[in-house]
Amino acid sequence: MTPTLFPWRTLPMACACLTLLLSARGTVGAQTISTQPATPASEARDEADDHPDAEPQYYETVTVSTTLNPATLREAPGTVSVIDSATMERRLMQNTADLVKFEPGVYVDANITRVGLNGFNIRGIGGNRVMTQVDGIETSEQFDFGPFNVHQFTLDLDTLNCAEIMRSAGSAVYGSDALGGVVSFFTKDPADYLQGRRFSAAGKTLYDSRARDSSGNLVVAGGRQRLLGSLFASYVSGHELRNRGDVRTENATRTALNPQDRDGLQLLGKLAVPIADGNLLRFAVESADTTITTNAFSLRTAAVSDITSDDRMRRQRVSADQAIVNAVGLTQLSWSAYGQWSDTDQIVDEVRAAAGPTPAVNRRGTLGYTQASIGGTLQGRKALVRGQQSVLLTFGTAHKRHTFDMLRDRLDLNAVTGAIVPPTGGLILPSKYFPRSVVGETGTYAQAEMRLGRLMLVPGVRYDRFT
């Protein structure tokens, strides 16, 4: 069985990527560009009513995913969607499937009988060919062996300030993992909760009838000018989604979904240190734990009279980043460093009937998969202006080091005596689908945004090395 974890060989390799993006822009009138989510139209109308003589302002939605530089959607090359927290709340979005429900060409893969929602698919490209990142940190890889296909991230949408979906290759600045596109999640900073106050506390609870989900969260934030902090905690407890199946037999004729219990917990803590104007240092600690228990009635056969599964997915992250304006002759200098650990465990219990010389057995199969990652980035920007022409240079480097490991095991016990039944057919247990592997990725890139009247050219080049 061939795993889909490593698209490269084990020998060191290097590759280069060159892209050229074109964007034609019309004449833009006076506007105010903000890096915060766009002001809803209702709020804009209220402000206009309160100040009828004030000069109108036009708020543009800003994206940073396309070129790693803030740009309005009309100026961004490619197709980008920005979904802010106000939109998520207004549309009652509860999970990543809700997030992309109204996004053409984007959907979330689902395994309704096991671990639920999976990774993103953009214009027919999915899996590890779509980069998913949280606060600029790539989530752990999606893995697939046998019947087990699992994403490596869980996320409470209430932690998000906004989500950006880029529907085009971004390999020049993101690397080969962004072949199909990029999905970027940006979590809220303490200042987003405080809104100018010194202390803020809020809570939320809700019920979703689609899967009989009960969930809630609590966030506390506080601080002064030189130190701000926030702590977000959430839980969810629910069951299987509902469908139109009305046959609830306990065998393969079942059309209703298998009974399922799901529980999840997420914690996110952040510290922000505003050192000076344009100089912000941030620290983040995140932990997520999800367990799913499924009674797989639809998988029962004459040979398997009962089968249940317990899946558990855990993820921890620590990170630090800083952005400095006008540093060492650059328009902006930024860096980040992080460590991330993900592990997924599967336990399947089966009651199997006797087959020939093999007695009836109670079988427990286990499968564990882990990925540990450390990495860092360094990026610089330099703006060059000459008359009506301007060039913004973006260059940087990134390094990631991943450690992958997995283990598969199985234990058969005689259903009558409780004695261990050795495996047959030459099967050797415990076993692995691949050996413990360490993968290094180093990338260096440069990009230029050249504005020539109504035309914007965005050439980029990247060199990657994999070991």
C-alpha positions as CSV (number, residue, x, y, z in Angstrom):
1,M,0.0,0.0,0.0
2,T,1.5,3.3,-1.0
3,P,1.1,6.3,1.3
4,T,0.5,9.8,-0.2
5,L,2.6,11.6,2.3
6,F,5.8,12.2,0.3
7,P,5.5,13.4,-3.3
8,W,9.3,13.5,-3.5
9,R,12.1,11.0,-3.3
10,T,14.2,10.6,-0.2
11,L,17.3,12.0,-2.0
12,P,17.9,15.8,-1.8
13,M,16.2,17.7,-4.5
14,A,15.8,21.3,-5.6
15,C,13.4,23.1,-7.8
16,A,12.8,26.6,-9.1
17,C,9.5,28.3,-9.8
18,L,8.9,31.4,-11.9
19,T,5.5,33.2,-12.1
20,L,4.3,36.3,-13.8
21,L,0.9,37.8,-12.9
22,L,-0.9,40.5,-14.8
23,S,-3.6,42.7,-13.4
24,A,-5.3,45.6,-15.3
25,R,-6.7,48.2,-13.0
26,G,-9.3,50.9,-13.7
27,T,-9.1,54.4,-12.3
28,V,-9.9,54.3,-8.6
29,G,-11.4,57.3,-6.9
30,A,-10.7,58.6,-3.5
31,Q,-10.8,55.8,-1.0
32,T,-9.8,54.8,2.5
33,I,-8.0,51.4,2.7
34,S,-8.1,49.6,6.0
35,T,-6.4,46.4,7.0
36,Q,-9.4,45.6,9.3
37,P,-12.5,43.8,8.0
38,A,-14.6,46.0,5.8
39,T,-17.3,48.0,7.5
40,P,-20.7,46.4,6.9
41,A,-23.1,48.5,4.8
42,S,-25.6,48.9,7.7
43,E,-22.9,50.4,9.9
44,A,-21.8,52.7,7.1
45,R,-25.4,54.0,6.7
46,D,-25.7,54.6,10.4
47,E,-22.5,56.6,10.4
48,A,-23.8,58.6,7.4
49,D,-27.1,59.3,9.2
50,D,-25.2,60.6,12.3
51,H,-23.0,62.9,10.2
52,P,-24.9,64.0,7.2
53,D,-22.4,66.7,6.3
54,A,-19.3,64.5,6.5
55,E,-17.4,63.6,3.4
56,P,-18.2,60.0,2.3
57,Q,-15.6,57.4,2.8
58,Y,-15.4,54.1,0.8
59,Y,-14.1,51.1,2.6
60,E,-12.3,48.5,0.5
61,T,-11.8,44.8,1.6
62,V,-8.1,44.1,1.9
63,T,-6.2,40.8,1.2
64,V,-2.7,39.8,2.0
65,S,-2.7,36.3,0.6
66,T,-2.1,36.9,-3.0
67,T,1.3,38.7,-2.9
68,L,2.0,38.7,0.9
69,N,1.4,42.5,0.7
70,P,-1.9,44.3,1.7
71,A,-4.0,45.1,-1.4
72,T,-7.6,45.7,-2.2
73,L,-9.5,43.0,-3.9
74,R,-9.8,45.0,-7.1
75,E,-6.0,45.3,-7.3
76,A,-5.2,41.8,-6.3
77,P,-4.1,39.5,-9.2
78,G,-6.2,36.3,-9.3
79,T,-9.5,35.5,-7.6
80,V,-9.5,36.0,-3.9
81,S,-12.4,35.9,-1.3
82,V,-12.1,37.6,2.1
83,I,-14.7,36.5,4.7
84,D,-14.5,38.6,7.8
85,S,-15.8,37.8,11.3
86,A,-18.9,40.0,10.8
87,T,-19.9,38.0,7.8
88,M,-19.4,34.7,9.7
89,E,-21.6,35.9,12.5
90,R,-24.3,37.3,10.2
91,R,-24.5,34.0,8.2
92,L,-24.3,31.8,11.3
93,M,-21.3,30.0,10.1
94,Q,-20.3,27.1,12.5
95,N,-17.7,25.1,10.6
96,T,-15.4,25.3,7.6
97,A,-18.1,23.8,5.3
98,D,-20.3,26.8,6.2
99,L,-17.4,29.1,5.5
100,V,-17.1,28.1,1.8
101,K,-20.8,27.4,1.3
102,F,-21.2,30.4,-1.0
103,E,-17.8,30.4,-2.5
104,P,-17.8,29.2,-6.2
105,G,-15.3,26.5,-7.0
106,V,-14.4,25.8,-3.3
107,Y,-15.8,23.0,-1.1
108,V,-14.7,20.9,1.9
109,D,-14.3,17.2,1.5
110,A,-16.4,15.2,4.0
111,N,-16.3,11.6,5.3
112,I,-19.7,11.5,7.0
113,T,-19.2,8.0,8.5
114,R,-15.9,8.7,10.3
115,V,-14.0,11.9,11.2
116,G,-16.4,14.4,9.6
117,L,-15.1,17.4,7.6
118,N,-11.8,17.1,5.8
119,G,-9.5,19.5,3.8
120,F,-10.3,22.1,1.2
121,N,-10.8,21.4,-2.5
122,I,-10.3,24.4,-4.9
123,R,-11.3,24.0,-8.5
124,G,-10.9,20.2,-8.4
125,I,-7.5,20.3,-6.6
126,G,-7.5,19.2,-3.0
127,G,-5.5,17.4,-0.3
128,N,-1.9,18.6,0.3
129,R,-2.0,20.6,-3.0
130,V,-4.1,23.3,-1.3
131,M,-2.1,25.1,1.4
132,T,-4.0,25.7,4.6
133,Q,-2.4,28.0,7.2
134,V,-3.4,29.6,10.5
135,D,-1.7,32.9,11.4
136,G,0.8,32.3,8.6
137,I,1.7,28.8,9.8
138,E,1.0,25.9,7.5
139,T,-1.2,23.2,9.1
140,S,0.0,19.6,9.3
141,E,-0.3,17.5,6.2
142,Q,-3.4,15.5,5.3
143,F,-2.6,11.8,5.2
144,D,-4.3,8.9,3.5
145,F,-3.7,5.2,3.8
146,G,-6.3,2.5,3.5
147,P,-9.7,3.6,4.7
148,F,-8.2,6.4,6.8
149,N,-8.1,9.8,5.3
150,V,-7.8,12.6,7.8
151,H,-7.0,16.3,7.8
152,Q,-4.8,17.6,10.5
153,F,-6.5,20.7,11.8
154,T,-9.6,21.7,13.8
155,L,-10.7,25.3,14.2
156,D,-13.4,27.3,16.0
157,L,-14.5,30.0,13.6
158,D,-15.2,32.4,16.6
159,T,-11.4,32.7,16.9
160,L,-11.1,34.2,13.4
161,N,-10.7,37.8,12.4
162,C,-11.0,36.8,8.8
163,A,-10.4,34.0,6.3
164,E,-8.9,34.5,2.8
165,I,-9.3,32.0,0.0
166,M,-7.0,32.4,-3.0
167,R,-8.1,30.3,-6.1
168,S,-4.8,30.2,-8.0
169,A,-1.4,28.8,-7.8
170,G,0.8,30.7,-5.3
171,S,3.9,28.6,-5.6
172,A,6.3,31.5,-6.1
173,V,5.8,32.8,-2.6
174,Y,4.3,29.8,-0.8
175,G,6.1,26.9,-2.3
176,S,4.8,23.7,-4.1
177,D,2.1,23.1,-1.5
178,A,0.1,26.0,-2.9
179,L,-0.5,24.4,-6.3
180,G,-4.2,24.6,-6.1
181,G,-4.5,27.7,-4.0
182,V,-4.2,29.0,-0.4
183,V,-6.7,29.1,2.5
184,S,-5.4,31.5,5.2
185,F,-7.0,31.9,8.6
186,F,-6.1,34.9,10.7
187,T,-7.1,34.7,14.4
188,K,-8.1,37.7,16.5
189,D,-5.5,39.6,18.4
190,P,-6.1,40.9,22.0
191,A,-6.8,44.4,20.5
192,D,-9.7,43.0,18.4
193,Y,-11.4,42.0,21.6
194,L,-10.6,45.0,23.7
195,Q,-11.5,47.7,21.1
196,G,-9.8,50.4,23.2
197,R,-10.8,49.1,26.6
198,R,-8.5,47.7,29.3
199,F,-10.6,44.6,30.0
200,S,-13.1,42.6,28.1
201,A,-14.9,39.3,28.8
202,A,-17.6,37.7,26.6
203,G,-19.2,34.3,26.1
204,K,-21.4,32.5,23.6
205,T,-23.4,29.4,23.5
206,L,-25.5,27.9,20.7
207,Y,-27.3,24.8,19.5
208,D,-27.2,23.5,15.9
209,S,-30.0,21.1,15.0
210,R,-28.2,19.8,11.9
211,A,-26.1,17.5,14.1
212,R,-27.6,18.3,17.5
213,D,-24.4,20.2,18.4
214,S,-24.1,22.1,21.6
215,S,-21.2,24.4,21.8
216,G,-19.9,27.5,23.6
217,N,-16.9,29.6,24.1
218,L,-15.5,32.1,26.6
219,V,-12.9,34.8,25.9
220,V,-11.1,37.1,28.3
221,A,-8.8,39.9,27.2
222,G,-7.0,42.7,29.0
223,G,-3.9,44.9,29.1
224,R,-2.4,48.3,28.7
225,Q,-0.5,50.1,25.9
226,R,2.7,48.0,26.2
227,L,1.2,44.6,26.8
228,L,-2.1,43.0,25.7
229,G,-3.3,39.5,26.2
230,S,-6.3,37.3,25.5
231,L,-7.4,33.7,26.2
232,F,-10.1,32.0,24.2
233,A,-11.6,28.6,25.2
234,S,-14.4,26.7,23.4
235,Y,-16.1,23.3,23.5
236,V,-18.4,21.4,21.2
237,S,-20.4,18.3,21.8
238,G,-22.6,16.8,19.1
239,H,-23.6,13.8,17.0
240,E,-23.8,12.7,13.4
241,L,-25.2,14.9,10.7
242,R,-28.7,14.2,9.5
243,N,-29.6,13.1,6.0
244,R,-32.7,12.0,4.2
245,G,-32.2,8.3,4.9
246,D,-35.0,6.8,6.9
247,V,-33.8,3.2,7.0
248,R,-32.3,2.7,10.5
249,T,-31.3,-1.0,10.4
250,E,-28.1,-2.1,12.0
251,N,-26.5,-3.6,8.9
252,A,-25.5,-2.7,5.3
253,T,-29.1,-1.8,4.3
254,R,-29.0,1.2,6.6
255,T,-29.5,4.6,4.8
256,A,-29.5,6.9,7.8
257,L,-26.0,7.9,9.0
258,N,-24.3,5.8,11.6
259,P,-24.6,6.9,15.2
260,Q,-21.8,9.2,16.2
261,D,-20.7,11.2,19.2
262,R,-18.2,14.1,18.8
263,D,-16.5,16.2,21.5
264,G,-14.0,19.0,20.9
265,L,-12.0,21.5,23.0
266,Q,-9.9,24.4,21.8
267,L,-7.7,26.9,23.6
268,L,-5.9,29.9,22.1
269,G,-3.8,32.3,24.1
270,K,-2.1,35.4,22.7
271,L,0.2,38.1,23.9
272,A,0.9,41.3,21.9
273,V,3.7,43.7,22.7
274,P,3.5,47.0,20.8
275,I,7.1,48.1,21.1
276,A,6.7,51.3,18.9
277,D,4.6,52.5,16.1
278,G,4.8,49.9,13.4
279,N,6.7,47.5,15.6
280,L,4.5,44.7,17.0
281,L,5.7,41.5,18.7
282,R,3.2,38.7,19.2
283,F,3.2,35.3,20.9
284,A,0.6,32.6,20.5
285,V,-0.1,29.2,22.2
286,E,-2.9,26.9,20.8
287,S,-4.2,23.5,21.7
288,A,-7.1,21.6,20.1
289,D,-8.4,18.1,21.0
290,T,-11.2,16.3,19.1
291,T,-12.6,12.8,19.8
292,I,-15.2,11.0,17.6
293,T,-16.9,7.7,18.4
294,T,-18.8,5.9,15.6
295,N,-21.0,2.9,15.8
296,A,-20.6,1.6,12.2
297,F,-23.9,-0.2,11.7
298,S,-23.6,0.1,7.9
299,L,-20.3,-1.9,7.9
300,R,-21.7,-5.0,9.6
301,T,-21.6,-8.1,7.6
302,A,-22.0,-11.8,8.1
303,A,-18.3,-12.0,9.1
304,V,-18.4,-8.8,11.3
305,S,-21.3,-8.7,13.7
306,D,-20.2,-5.5,15.4
307,I,-17.8,-2.7,14.7
308,T,-17.1,0.6,16.5
309,S,-14.3,3.2,16.0
310,D,-12.7,5.8,18.2
311,D,-10.8,8.6,16.5
312,R,-8.8,11.3,18.3
313,M,-7.1,14.2,16.8
314,R,-4.8,16.6,18.7
315,R,-2.8,19.6,17.7
316,Q,-0.6,22.0,19.7
317,R,1.1,25.1,18.4
318,V,3.5,27.8,19.8
319,S,4.6,30.7,17.7
320,A,6.1,34.1,17.7
321,D,6.2,36.8,15.1
322,Q,7.2,40.4,14.7
323,A,6.7,43.1,12.1
324,I,8.9,46.2,12.0
325,V,8.3,49.3,9.8
326,N,11.3,51.2,8.4
327,A,14.0,48.8,9.7
328,V,17.5,48.5,8.3
329,G,16.6,50.5,5.2
330,L,13.5,48.4,4.4
331,T,9.9,49.5,4.2
332,Q,9.0,46.6,6.5
333,L,10.9,43.7,8.0
334,S,9.1,40.7,9.5
335,W,10.0,37.3,11.0
336,S,8.2,34.3,12.5
337,A,9.2,31.1,14.3
338,Y,6.9,28.2,15.3
339,G,6.6,24.7,16.6
340,Q,3.6,22.5,15.8
341,W,2.7,19.0,16.9
342,S,-0.2,16.9,15.5
343,D,-1.2,13.3,16.2
344,T,-4.2,11.2,15.2
345,D,-5.1,7.9,16.8
346,Q,-7.6,5.4,15.5
347,I,-9.0,2.4,17.5
348,V,-11.4,0.0,15.7
349,D,-13.1,-2.7,17.7
350,E,-14.7,-5.6,15.8
351,V,-16.5,-8.8,16.7
352,R,-15.7,-11.3,14.0
353,A,-17.3,-14.7,13.4
354,A,-15.4,-17.9,13.1
355,A,-13.9,-18.6,9.7
356,G,-12.5,-22.1,9.1
357,P,-9.8,-22.9,11.7
358,T,-9.9,-19.4,13.0
359,P,-12.3,-19.1,16.0
360,A,-14.6,-16.2,16.7
361,V,-12.5,-13.3,17.9
362,N,-12.8,-9.8,19.4
363,R,-10.4,-7.7,17.4
364,R,-8.9,-4.4,18.3
365,G,-7.0,-2.6,15.6
366,T,-4.9,0.6,16.3
367,L,-3.3,3.1,14.1
368,G,-1.4,6.1,15.1
369,Y,0.1,8.9,13.0
370,T,2.2,11.9,14.2
371,Q,3.8,14.9,12.6
372,A,6.1,17.4,14.5
373,S,7.1,20.5,12.7
374,I,9.4,23.5,13.5
375,G,10.1,26.4,11.2
376,G,10.7,30.0,10.6
377,T,10.4,32.8,8.1
378,L,12.2,36.0,7.3
379,Q,10.8,38.6,4.9
380,G,11.6,42.1,3.7
381,R,9.8,44.7,1.7
382,K,11.2,47.7,-0.1
383,A,9.1,50.3,-1.9
384,L,10.7,52.2,-4.8
385,V,8.9,55.2,-6.2
386,R,9.9,57.2,-9.3
387,G,7.5,59.7,-10.7
388,Q,4.2,57.9,-11.6
389,Q,5.9,54.5,-11.4
390,S,6.3,52.4,-8.3
391,V,7.9,49.1,-7.5
392,L,7.4,47.0,-4.4
393,L,10.0,44.4,-3.8
394,T,9.2,41.4,-1.6
395,F,11.9,38.9,-0.8
396,G,12.4,36.3,1.9
397,T,13.3,32.8,3.0
398,A,11.5,30.1,4.9
399,H,12.7,26.8,6.4
400,K,10.5,23.9,7.7
401,R,11.6,20.6,9.3
402,H,8.9,17.9,9.7
403,T,9.2,14.5,11.5
404,F,6.6,11.9,10.4
405,D,5.9,8.6,12.1
406,M,3.1,6.0,12.3
407,L,2.4,2.6,13.8
408,R,-0.2,0.0,13.0
409,D,-1.1,-2.9,15.4
410,R,-3.8,-5.4,15.9
411,L,-4.8,-7.8,18.7
412,D,-7.2,-10.7,18.3
413,L,-8.7,-12.4,21.4
414,N,-10.6,-15.6,21.3
415,A,-14.3,-14.6,22.0
416,V,-14.8,-17.6,24.3
417,T,-11.5,-18.2,26.1
418,G,-9.9,-14.7,25.9
419,A,-6.7,-16.2,24.6
420,I,-4.5,-14.4,22.1
421,V,-5.1,-15.5,18.5
422,P,-1.9,-15.0,16.4
423,P,-2.3,-13.4,13.0
424,T,-2.5,-15.6,10.0
425,G,-1.4,-15.3,6.4
426,G,2.2,-14.2,7.2
427,L,1.0,-10.8,8.6
428,I,3.6,-9.2,10.8
429,L,2.4,-6.8,13.6
430,P,3.1,-4.2,14.7
431,S,4.0,-2.7,11.3
432,K,4.4,0.6,9.4
433,Y,3.3,1.9,6.1
434,F,6.5,4.0,5.9
435,P,9.5,4.4,8.1
436,R,10.0,7.3,10.5
437,S,11.0,10.1,8.2
438,V,12.5,13.6,8.6
439,V,11.8,16.1,5.8
440,G,13.5,19.4,5.4
441,E,12.2,22.2,3.2
442,T,14.1,25.4,2.5
443,G,12.8,28.1,0.1
444,T,14.0,31.4,-1.0
445,Y,11.9,33.8,-3.1
446,A,11.8,37.3,-4.6
447,Q,8.8,39.1,-6.1
448,A,8.2,42.6,-7.6
449,E,5.0,44.5,-7.9
450,M,5.4,47.0,-10.7
451,R,2.7,49.5,-11.4
452,L,2.8,50.9,-14.9
453,G,-0.2,53.2,-15.2
454,R,-3.3,50.9,-15.3
455,L,-1.1,47.8,-15.6
456,M,0.4,45.9,-12.8
457,L,3.1,43.3,-13.3
458,V,4.0,40.8,-10.6
459,P,6.9,38.6,-11.6
460,G,8.3,36.2,-9.0
461,V,10.9,33.6,-8.7
462,R,11.5,30.9,-6.1
463,Y,14.1,28.2,-5.3
464,D,13.2,25.3,-3.1
465,R,15.3,22.5,-1.7
466,F,13.9,19.3,-0.2
467,T,15.8,16.7,1.9
